[in-house]
Amino acid sequence: MTQVACGIDIGGSGVKGALVDLGTGEFIGERVRIETPQPSTPEAVAQVCRAIIDRLGVGPDVPVGITFPAPIVRGTVVFMANLDKSWEGVNVDELMTRVLGRPSHALNDADAAGLAEVAYGAAKDVPGTTIVTTLGTGIGSAVIVDGTLVPNTELGHLEIDGHDAESRASTHCKEILDLSWKKWAKRLQRYYSHVEMLFSPDLFVVGGGVSRKHEKFLPLLDLRTPIVPARLLNTAGIVGAAYEAARTAR
Ligand code: BGC
């Protein structure tokens, strides 16, 4: 596998990119961030990715991986919850390969974070089933069985008590409703115990920006399954995208 790849992480508020050393899972040089254009249409976001590649000076032979907050099946966006709906049905691999002028590979953002945690972080060498969740604007999920990802699991959209789970338990929800840690933890408890009942996992890994404050809410959860914070925090999406791009470019 090549030693350096570029990862780009597309989110609702920012598009971030960096070169990644695949030996260590660490960034090489700076991370570039550009606000997500509004409306976040495919062409506008692709141009931002192009600007990031140019700013980073990514060479033509360096594989590029791109994360999306949506399920991606063979390059195509299945549905879009938190970016412009015009993404639905778009083949991101084709779009980005054209605009970036090099082979590019897209995958779901939580799947990328999950792969990064398996390769370099909290899920490394963990046997059995690990579920990585990312708590942010939505809830993303990556299900990994003995190191192999089951892609596009979308467990943030489980219907629990008649609600789309992420609309009750995401970080965004905590923020807009100004929920205390305790109140939010109650919602997380409902969420994780449901996922636990469905999958009987061996480990939960909790990512997303809020995992930096894990000591405020993880100790409030009562689960059979060990639950730990992600180790890569906000680098996981970029690192996982770069890792997967290098793997598929082989
Ligand atoms: C999307 C997922 C994504 C998650 C986190 C959800 O709304 O449907 O694909 O992984 O948000 O961004």
Residues whose N, C-alpha, C, O or C-beta is under 5 A from the ligand:
A	BS01	BGC	F68 P69 A70 P71 A81 D109 A110 G138 I139 G140 S141 G156
